[in-house]
Structure formats: C-alpha cells, structure tokens
C-alpha cells in the first residue's frame, strides 16, 4: 500500500467516524439507568470515588473484555489482536480516548479516558443484542443514550 492509498483510507475512516458520531447511540455503563438531577450530588461523589480508586481499573478491564468478546462476532477496523484492544482501553484511562470502528457493521464504540461509560453509535439489532448479553456477563448495563 502506498502513502496515497493509506492517506485515502485514513480519510475514509475519519469521515466514517465523524458520520457515526451523529447517529443514535447507546451507553455501556456501570449503572443501569441515568441518575436524576435530584441525585446529582451523590452521583458525582460516587463518580469521584470510583475515578480515584482501583475501581476504574476494574471497570476498564470489563470494557476491554467486552470489546474483545465482540471482536469474535464483528470485525474491528485494522483487526487488532486482543492484547492490542486491551492495551488501548487500559492506556485510555490516562491518555485521552480510544475508538473502535466496526466498519462492516457501521458501528463505533468510543471511550474517553476517565469516563465511567462507553458510547456505542449506530449498532444494528444483532450487534445490540450481543452487546447487551456480553455487557451483562461483565456486570455492565446497556441503555439508550
């Protein structure tokens, strides 16, 4: 692959990612539903506690395992090995963000470092069904965003 072809592919992936960020999304979270405004103070105390404890490492391990399991059913762009998926997720805790593009399914999973949730854009029904099953097995919840 020459530089021009690689550049075009990178641009296509960036365009696909940008387009997917505008689509309907679901949230993979440690809580089963969104916390109401009347409980915001307690939620932020819990969030702060989790972010500054070992829990965030445990949570990110669960996120990594979920994505690795999804890769058994759906292709992730560039076909990363499970160890690469794991490293991308774990390194994300302190280094910004990571995205996983399931290009054949036109689905995107994003994770921003320090967040206690992942966002899943544009999943089809099969993807969503498997996502819910795997998330439940990891002790996580999936809800519409």
Secondary structure, 3 states (H helix, E strand, C coil): CCHHHHHHHHHHHHHHHHHHCCCCEEEEECCCCCCCHHHHHHHHHHHHHHHCCCHHHHHHHHHHHHHHHHCCCCCCCCCCCHHHHHHHHHHHCCCCEEEEEECCCCEEEEEECCCCEEEEECCCHHHHHHHHHHHHHCCCEEEEC
